[in-house]
Amino acid sequence: MATAPCIPSISSPAFRKPTTSIEPFKPLCHLPKTLAPTNPFRNKFVSLSVASKSRRSPFRVRAVAAPAEGVAVFDEMVSGTQRKYYLLGGKGGVGKTSCAASLAVKFANNGHPTLVVSTDPAHSLSDSFAQDLTGGMLIRVEGPDYPLFALEINPEKAREEFRSASQQNGGTGVKDFMDGMGLGMLVEQLGELKLGELLDTPPPGLDEAIAISKVMQFLESPEYSMFTRIIFDTAPTGHTLRLLSLPDFLDQSIGKILKLKQKISSATSAIKSVFGQEENKQQDAANKLERLRERMVKVRELFRDTDSTEFVIVTIPTVMAISESSRLRASLTKENVPVKRLIVNQILPPSASDCKFCTMKRKDQMRALDMIQNDPELSGLNLIQAPLVDVEIRGVPALKFMGDIIWK
Ligand SMILES: Nc1ncnc2c1ncn2[C@@H]1O[C@H](COP(=O)(O)OP(=O)(O)OP(=O)(O)O)[C@@H](O)[C@H]1O
């Protein structure tokens, strides 16, 4: 005898038939056969209309924050050919990469040459696109109508570059040099910068700040000018929060180093001929640092530019994830980073079976969703609800499927 699946499946009748007093699921989209010859989603249906226009239900869905009705979220995102940046962030494992990759596919299928960048030290873009995107180079993603490129920034390499540039200016090289010159008092000032500490035990977020600044550097070059949509798949919340304050911190630190460098230069000008080569090397390093500082300033400006940038928070319907999202929103607001949307991912559909686990789990999720409506940080955001599906979302056809559900 056939039994109903315990964990909802996208092929299960639960996705097609109303089983509770919640608004019936309506099939919204399915993959064209040509796109998915071997795709697990083929001919399967899923709907996101859970709880959006609910009647009375055992899950109290009436109280759930409904997606902003009548707001064509994607129309607004896709319009215009001026470059726009989207940063997706949230707690670890909630689906940031899947949402970022699905948005990238959707933009590329809607006429935008798109670049998706991972600045998370633990990259998963390659896994998400089911394509090897490692190596720190732009790699074209196969499948979408318009060019879609992905870039996994190697944070180790980026940090190493920063470290070597900084050490020549503020690290032991300069310390030794200044000691030798009898400029001990400047070493004191250098100590205040805690630069050694910064380089030896870099704070979480430094990698990412440098990675983003590197992307900014790339974007200035002509071969990148084609991209009209840039999506950043960022590291989990903790990193992101530190990242927000890092550009200021580094800007100040580097600024001080450069001032110091000027002082050293003038103090040693009399003996420049002796140390000519060393001087040149240090000047190169100073230039590098200056460029890094300028890029940091650009990163800071980018984060706060409401015309071109948006931070999308991704979460799941658990009390812990929603509390963390609320704190993230508060920090983003404090830093003047524009946020409009909140994606609640992995929502369980009502179960067709009498599976107690599923019923309990969904009730719990509905309670967590209720929290959003009562949360001062989150209640004003456009809520996008995405269902939990029963297979991993990997490869362009699956990402297109997910993108068509989320980005409407
Ligand atoms: N709606 C969904 N239904 C089913 N599986 C999903 C859904 N969203 C994401 N997943 C799966 O959850 C896992 C984690 O997703 P993803 O890598 O996108 O999360 P993340 O937030 O980027 O993780 P990390 O913080 O580790 O970078 C992946 O296996 C992905 O396929």
Ligand as a Chemical Component Dictionary entry (heavy atoms), coordinates in Angstrom:
data_LIG
# 
_chem_comp.id                   LIG 
_chem_comp.type                 NON-POLYMER 
_chem_comp.pdbx_formal_charge   0 
_chem_comp.three_letter_code    LIG 
# 
loop_
_chem_comp_atom.comp_id 
_chem_comp_atom.atom_id 
_chem_comp_atom.alt_atom_id 
_chem_comp_atom.type_symbol 
_chem_comp_atom.charge 
_chem_comp_atom.model_Cartn_x 
_chem_comp_atom.model_Cartn_y 
_chem_comp_atom.model_Cartn_z 
_chem_comp_atom.pdbx_ordinal 
LIG N1  N1  N 0 14.539 26.139 -0.405 1  
LIG C1  C1  C 0 15.379 25.129 -0.299 2  
LIG N2  N2  N 0 14.929 23.858 -0.350 3  
LIG C2  C2  C 0 15.789 22.827 -0.254 4  
LIG N3  N3  N 0 17.114 22.951 -0.088 5  
LIG C3  C3  C 0 17.621 24.199 -0.014 6  
LIG C4  C4  C 0 16.786 25.344 -0.114 7  
LIG N4  N4  N 0 17.579 26.449 -0.004 8  
LIG C5  C5  C 0 18.828 25.997 0.157  9  
LIG N5  N5  N 0 18.869 24.655 0.162  10 
LIG C6  C6  C 0 20.034 23.778 0.354  11 
LIG O1  O1  O 0 20.614 24.100 1.626  12 
LIG C7  C7  C 0 22.028 23.991 1.547  13 
LIG C8  C8  C 0 22.663 25.291 1.990  14 
LIG O2  O2  O 0 22.307 26.278 1.023  15 
LIG P1  P1  P 0 23.282 27.457 0.621  16 
LIG O3  O3  O 0 24.662 26.935 0.353  17 
LIG O4  O4  O 0 22.604 28.222 -0.434 18 
LIG O5  O5  O 0 23.282 28.249 1.995  19 
LIG P2  P2  P 0 24.279 29.397 2.499  20 
LIG O6  O6  O 0 23.487 30.257 3.405  21 
LIG O7  O7  O 0 24.922 30.050 1.329  22 
LIG O8  O8  O 0 25.341 28.552 3.284  23 
LIG P3  P3  P 0 26.771 29.065 3.901  24 
LIG O9  O9  O 0 26.447 29.980 5.016  25 
LIG O10 O10 O 0 27.401 27.795 4.347  26 
LIG O11 O11 O 0 27.492 29.735 2.760  27 
LIG C9  C9  C 0 22.365 23.599 0.120  28 
LIG O12 O12 O 0 22.516 22.219 0.072  29 
LIG C10 C10 C 0 21.136 24.035 -0.666 30 
LIG O13 O13 O 0 20.927 23.244 -1.831 31 
# 
loop_
_chem_comp_bond.comp_id 
_chem_comp_bond.atom_id_1 
_chem_comp_bond.atom_id_2 
_chem_comp_bond.value_order 
_chem_comp_bond.pdbx_ordinal 
LIG N1  C1  SING 1  
LIG C1  N2  SING 2  
LIG C1  C4  DOUB 3  
LIG N2  C2  DOUB 4  
LIG C2  N3  SING 5  
LIG N3  C3  DOUB 6  
LIG C3  C4  SING 7  
LIG C3  N5  SING 8  
LIG C4  N4  SING 9  
LIG N4  C5  DOUB 10 
LIG C5  N5  SING 11 
LIG N5  C6  SING 12 
LIG C6  O1  SING 13 
LIG C6  C10 SING 14 
LIG O1  C7  SING 15 
LIG C7  C8  SING 16 
LIG C7  C9  SING 17 
LIG C8  O2  SING 18 
LIG O2  P1  SING 19 
LIG P1  O3  DOUB 20 
LIG P1  O4  SING 21 
LIG P1  O5  SING 22 
LIG O5  P2  SING 23 
LIG P2  O6  DOUB 24 
LIG P2  O7  SING 25 
LIG P2  O8  SING 26 
LIG O8  P3  SING 27 
LIG P3  O9  DOUB 28 
LIG P3  O10 SING 29 
LIG P3  O11 SING 30 
LIG C9  O12 SING 31 
LIG C9  C10 SING 32 
LIG C10 O13 SING 33 
# 
